[in-house]
Amino acid sequence: MGDIAAVVEDRVVIELKAVDAIKRVHFAQLMSYLRVSGKRLGLLINFNEHTLKAGIKRIAL
């Protein structure tokens, strides 16, 4: 499955994943999206977790 990135309400960058574990490269990718878009808040969501809550990571610049 490919990765999906979206901007919600012109405020939050959402990066959706379905990977075994979130790695540093995933955080770096979201940080790049935040810098390029000029947004300050991002959510990295991994759907390959036991609970959705465990798969959500918040990133703020």
DOZA-781583 format. One line per field, with one value per residue: residue number from 1; y, z, x of N, C-alpha, C, O in turn. Coordinates in steps of 0.2 Angstrom, whole numbers, plus 5000, padded with zeros to 4 digits. Last residue first. Layout:
BEGIN
k: c(NUM  ...)
nY: c(Y  ...)
nZ: c(Z  ...)
nX: c(X  ...)
caY: c(Y  ...)
caZ: c(Z  ...)
caX: c(X  ...)
cY: c(Y  ...)
cZ: c(Z  ...)
cX: c(X  ...)
oY: c(Y  ...)
oZ: c(Z  ...)
oX: c(X  ...)
***
This chain:
BEGIN
k: c(61  60  59  58  57  56  55  54  53  52  51  50  49  48  47  46  45  44  43  42  41  40  39  38  37  36  35  34  33  32  31  30  29  28  27  26  25  24  23  22  21  20  19  18  17  16  15  14  13  12  11  10  9  8  7  6  5  4  3  2  1)
nY: c(5109  5094  5079  5064  5048  5034  5021  5019  5022  5010  4995  4988  4995  5000  5013  5027  5044  5059  5075  5092  5109  5120  5123  5125  5115  5112  5108  5097  5088  5086  5079  5067  5062  5060  5050  5040  5038  5032  5022  5013  4996  4990  5002  5011  5029  5046  5061  5077  5093  5106  5117  5116  5106  5095  5088  5072  5057  5040  5027  5011  4994)
nZ: c(5074  5080  5078  5085  5080  5082  5086  5097  5092  5086  5091  5085  5068  5055  5053  5059  5056  5061  5059  5062  5061  5053  5036  5025  5016  5019  5033  5032  5024  5032  5043  5036  5034  5047  5051  5042  5047  5059  5058  5065  5059  5048  5041  5034  5036  5032  5038  5037  5043  5046  5039  5030  5033  5030  5018  5016  5010  5010  5003  4996  5000)
nX: c(5030  5024  5016  5010  5005  4995  4994  4987  4974  4971  4979  4989  4993  4994  4991  4999  5000  5006  5001  5007  5009  5012  5016  5023  5026  5039  5038  5030  5037  5048  5041  5037  5050  5055  5046  5051  5064  5062  5047  5034  5032  5025  5013  5004  5000  4997  4999  4992  4994  4983  4977  4967  4959  4973  4982  4990  4997  5000  5009  5003  5004)
caY: c(5113  5101  5082  5071  5052  5041  5022  5018  5027  5016  5000  4985  4994  4993  5009  5020  5039  5053  5069  5086  5103  5119  5121  5130  5117  5114  5113  5102  5090  5089  5085  5072  5063  5065  5056  5042  5041  5039  5023  5019  5001  4986  4998  5004  5023  5039  5056  5070  5088  5100  5118  5121  5112  5096  5094  5076  5063  5045  5031  5017  5000)
caZ: c(5073  5080  5077  5084  5083  5081  5080  5098  5097  5082  5092  5088  5076  5057  5053  5057  5058  5058  5062  5058  5065  5060  5041  5029  5016  5012  5031  5036  5021  5026  5044  5038  5028  5043  5054  5042  5040  5059  5058  5062  5064  5054  5041  5036  5034  5033  5034  5039  5038  5048  5046  5028  5035  5033  5022  5015  5013  5008  5008  4996  5000)
caX: c(5036  5023  5022  5009  5010  4995  4997  4994  4977  4972  4974  4984  4994  4996  4985  5000  4995  5008  4999  5006  5006  5016  5011  5023  5019  5038  5043  5028  5030  5049  5044  5032  5046  5058  5046  5044  5063  5065  5054  5036  5034  5026  5020  5002  5005  4995  5003  4991  4997  4986  4981  4973  4957  4966  4981  4984  4998  4995  5008  5007  5000)
cY: c(5119  5104  5090  5075  5059  5045  5029  5020  5026  5021  5007  4989  4991  4993  5002  5016  5032  5047  5063  5080  5098  5113  5120  5129  5124  5117  5116  5109  5097  5092  5089  5079  5068  5067  5062  5049  5043  5042  5031  5020  5007  4991  4995  5000  5017  5034  5049  5066  5082  5096  5112  5122  5118  5103  5095  5082  5068  5051  5037  5022  5006)
cZ: c(5078  5079  5076  5083  5081  5084  5078  5091  5097  5086  5088  5089  5079  5064  5055  5058  5055  5060  5058  5062  5060  5063  5048  5035  5020  5012  5024  5034  5025  5023  5038  5040  5030  5037  5050  5045  5039  5052  5058  5063  5061  5060  5048  5036  5036  5031  5036  5035  5041  5043  5047  5035  5034  5035  5024  5020  5011  5013  5005  5001  5000)
cX: c(5036  5030  5021  5015  5009  5001  4997  4998  4985  4976  4976  4978  4988  4998  4987  4994  4997  5004  5002  5005  5005  5014  5015  5018  5019  5031  5041  5032  5028  5042  5046  5035  5041  5054  5049  5043  5056  5063  5056  5044  5036  5028  5020  5009  5002  4999  5000  4995  4996  4988  4985  4977  4963  4965  4974  4985  4992  4996  5003  5005  5004)
oY: c(5123  5103  5092  5074  5061  5044  5031  5020  5030  5025  5008  4987  4990  4990  4997  5015  5031  5045  5063  5079  5098  5110  5118  5134  5127  5122  5122  5114  5101  5097  5095  5084  5073  5072  5067  5053  5048  5048  5035  5019  5008  4990  4996  4996  5017  5034  5048  5066  5080  5094  5113  5127  5123  5105  5095  5082  5068  5050  5038  5021  5006)
oZ: c(5078  5082  5072  5087  5075  5090  5072  5092  5098  5084  5088  5088  5076  5066  5056  5064  5049  5066  5052  5068  5054  5068  5047  5039  5019  5009  5023  5033  5022  5021  5037  5038  5026  5034  5049  5043  5035  5051  5056  5069  5055  5066  5052  5031  5040  5026  5042  5029  5046  5038  5050  5035  5038  5039  5019  5025  5005  5019  4999  5005  5004)
oX: c(5041  5035  5016  5020  5008  5002  5000  5004  4988  4980  4981  4972  4983  5003  4983  4992  4997  5004  5001  5007  5002  5017  5021  5016  5014  5030  5040  5029  5026  5042  5045  5032  5039  5054  5047  5039  5054  5062  5052  5046  5038  5025  5016  5010  4997  5002  5001  4994  4998  4984  4991  4980  4963  4968  4970  4988  4990  4997  5003  5000  5009)
***
